[in-house]
Amino acid sequence: MSLLQVTQAMEQLVELHEQLINVGEEKKQAIMSNNISVITQCVSKEMQLVKKVAIADEGRINGVYSFLQEKGIRSQLNLTITEITRLIFDLEEKNQLVALQTKLHDRLIQLKELNAVNKDLIEQSLTFIDYSMNLIVNQPEDHMIYHDPSKQKLDMPNRNYFDTRA
């Protein structure tokens, strides 16, 4: 019965991570189109999903402890799914748990790659903004106004090329 709790928590974790991937894709498009309101909505959705992931993971941990107690193991160790599968003798349950573990692992890798891309896009945007701001701030106003080159006076001293001192 407690193994059912573990598998349900794992299924919920897979679903939540798929939702995080969808929100991450939406955020990626918003970053590329520079849509700040959509980015803030995505961040808000991500925070809510991360809270749900924490709750689901808590359920997984509680299920693992219940499973260990059913097996007569009085340990409070935080065992991994791989370690738990060694304690399962029903092949169907073991395969289901391994499949969920693989699926969750794949989603986590996909989410990690997506987050790395979004991080790079944000860094590029910030670099561009910083560069643009430096161009605006560090340029004197005289350089930003057009002046007729024929009416500009040269700021060179009146010296001849052959001026020498004796």
C-alpha positions as CSV (number, residue, x, y, z in Angstrom):
1,M,0.0,0.0,0.0
2,S,2.8,2.5,0.8
3,L,4.5,1.7,-2.4
4,L,1.4,3.0,-4.1
5,Q,1.9,6.3,-2.2
6,V,5.5,6.4,-3.6
7,T,4.4,5.7,-7.2
8,Q,1.6,8.3,-7.0
9,A,4.1,10.9,-5.6
10,M,6.5,10.0,-8.4
11,E,3.7,10.4,-11.1
12,Q,2.8,13.7,-9.6
13,L,6.5,14.8,-9.6
14,V,6.7,13.8,-13.3
15,E,3.6,15.8,-14.1
16,L,4.7,18.9,-12.2
17,H,8.1,18.8,-13.9
18,E,6.4,18.6,-17.3
19,Q,4.4,21.7,-16.3
20,L,7.6,23.4,-15.3
21,I,9.1,22.6,-18.7
22,N,6.0,24.1,-20.4
23,V,6.3,27.3,-18.3
24,G,10.0,27.4,-19.0
25,E,9.3,27.3,-22.8
26,E,6.8,30.0,-22.4
27,K,9.3,32.1,-20.4
28,K,11.9,31.5,-23.1
29,Q,9.6,32.9,-25.8
30,A,8.8,35.9,-23.5
31,I,12.5,36.6,-23.0
32,M,13.2,36.5,-26.7
33,S,10.3,38.8,-27.4
34,N,11.2,41.0,-24.4
35,N,7.7,40.7,-22.9
36,I,8.2,41.6,-19.2
37,S,4.6,41.0,-18.1
38,V,4.6,37.4,-19.5
39,I,8.0,36.8,-17.8
40,T,6.7,37.9,-14.4
41,Q,3.6,35.6,-14.9
42,C,5.9,32.7,-15.7
43,V,8.0,33.3,-12.7
44,S,4.9,33.4,-10.5
45,K,3.7,30.1,-12.1
46,E,7.1,28.6,-11.5
47,M,7.1,29.5,-7.8
48,Q,3.7,27.9,-7.4
49,L,4.9,24.8,-9.2
50,V,8.1,24.6,-7.1
51,K,6.0,24.7,-3.9
52,K,3.8,21.8,-5.3
53,V,7.0,19.9,-6.2
54,A,8.2,20.3,-2.6
55,I,4.9,19.0,-1.3
56,A,4.9,16.0,-3.7
57,D,8.5,15.2,-2.7
58,E,7.4,15.3,0.9
59,G,4.7,12.7,0.0
60,R,7.3,10.6,-1.7
61,I,9.6,10.6,1.4
62,N,6.6,9.8,3.7
63,G,5.7,6.9,1.3
64,V,9.3,5.6,1.4
65,Y,9.3,5.6,5.2
66,S,5.9,3.8,5.3
67,F,7.2,1.3,2.8
68,L,10.3,0.6,4.9
69,Q,8.1,0.2,8.0
70,E,6.0,-2.3,6.2
71,K,9.1,-4.3,5.3
72,G,10.1,-4.2,9.0
73,I,13.0,-1.8,8.5
74,R,13.1,0.7,11.2
75,S,15.3,3.3,9.5
76,Q,14.9,6.9,8.9
77,L,17.3,6.9,6.0
78,N,16.4,8.9,2.9
79,L,16.8,6.1,0.4
80,T,16.9,6.7,-3.3
81,I,14.5,5.0,-5.7
82,T,17.2,2.7,-6.9
83,E,17.8,1.5,-3.3
84,I,14.1,1.0,-2.8
85,T,13.8,-1.1,-5.9
86,R,16.2,-3.6,-4.4
87,L,13.6,-4.2,-1.6
88,I,10.8,-4.8,-4.1
89,F,10.2,-8.4,-5.2
90,D,7.2,-7.9,-7.4
91,L,8.6,-7.4,-10.9
92,E,5.6,-5.3,-12.1
93,E,5.9,-2.8,-9.2
94,K,9.7,-2.7,-9.6
95,N,9.4,-2.0,-13.4
96,Q,6.8,0.7,-12.8
97,L,9.0,2.4,-10.2
98,V,12.1,2.2,-12.4
99,A,10.1,3.6,-15.4
100,L,8.9,6.5,-13.3
101,Q,12.4,7.2,-12.1
102,T,13.7,7.2,-15.7
103,K,10.9,9.5,-16.8
104,L,11.5,11.9,-13.9
105,H,15.2,11.9,-14.6
106,D,14.6,12.7,-18.2
107,R,12.3,15.6,-17.3
108,L,14.9,17.0,-14.8
109,I,17.6,16.9,-17.5
110,Q,15.3,18.6,-20.0
111,L,14.3,21.3,-17.4
112,K,18.0,21.9,-16.5
113,E,18.9,22.4,-20.1
114,L,16.0,24.8,-20.6
115,N,16.9,26.8,-17.5
116,A,20.5,27.1,-18.8
117,V,19.2,28.4,-22.1
118,N,16.9,30.9,-20.3
119,K,19.8,32.0,-18.1
120,D,22.0,32.6,-21.1
121,L,19.2,34.6,-22.8
122,I,18.7,36.8,-19.8
123,E,22.5,37.3,-19.4
124,Q,22.7,38.4,-23.1
125,S,19.8,40.8,-22.6
126,L,21.4,42.3,-19.6
127,T,24.7,42.6,-21.4
128,F,23.0,44.4,-24.3
129,I,21.1,46.7,-21.9
130,D,24.4,47.5,-20.1
131,Y,26.1,48.2,-23.3
132,S,23.3,50.4,-24.5
133,M,23.2,52.3,-21.3
134,N,27.0,52.9,-21.4
135,L,26.7,54.2,-24.9
136,I,24.1,56.7,-23.9
137,V,25.6,57.8,-20.6
138,N,29.2,58.0,-21.7
139,Q,28.6,60.0,-24.9
140,P,28.8,63.7,-24.6
141,E,25.8,65.5,-26.1
142,D,27.9,67.2,-28.7
143,H,28.7,63.9,-30.3
144,M,25.0,63.1,-30.6
145,I,24.1,66.2,-32.5
146,Y,24.9,66.6,-36.1
147,H,27.4,69.3,-37.0
148,D,28.2,70.4,-40.5
149,P,31.9,69.3,-41.0
150,S,32.6,72.3,-43.2
151,K,31.7,74.7,-40.4
152,Q,33.6,72.9,-37.6
153,K,36.8,74.5,-36.6
154,L,39.7,72.3,-36.0
155,D,41.1,72.4,-32.5
156,M,44.7,72.2,-33.7
157,P,47.2,74.8,-32.8
158,N,48.3,77.1,-35.6
159,R,51.7,75.6,-36.2
160,N,53.5,75.1,-39.4
161,Y,54.9,71.8,-40.2
162,F,58.3,73.2,-40.4
163,D,58.2,75.3,-37.2
164,T,61.5,74.8,-35.5
165,R,63.5,76.4,-32.8
166,A,66.9,77.6,-33.3
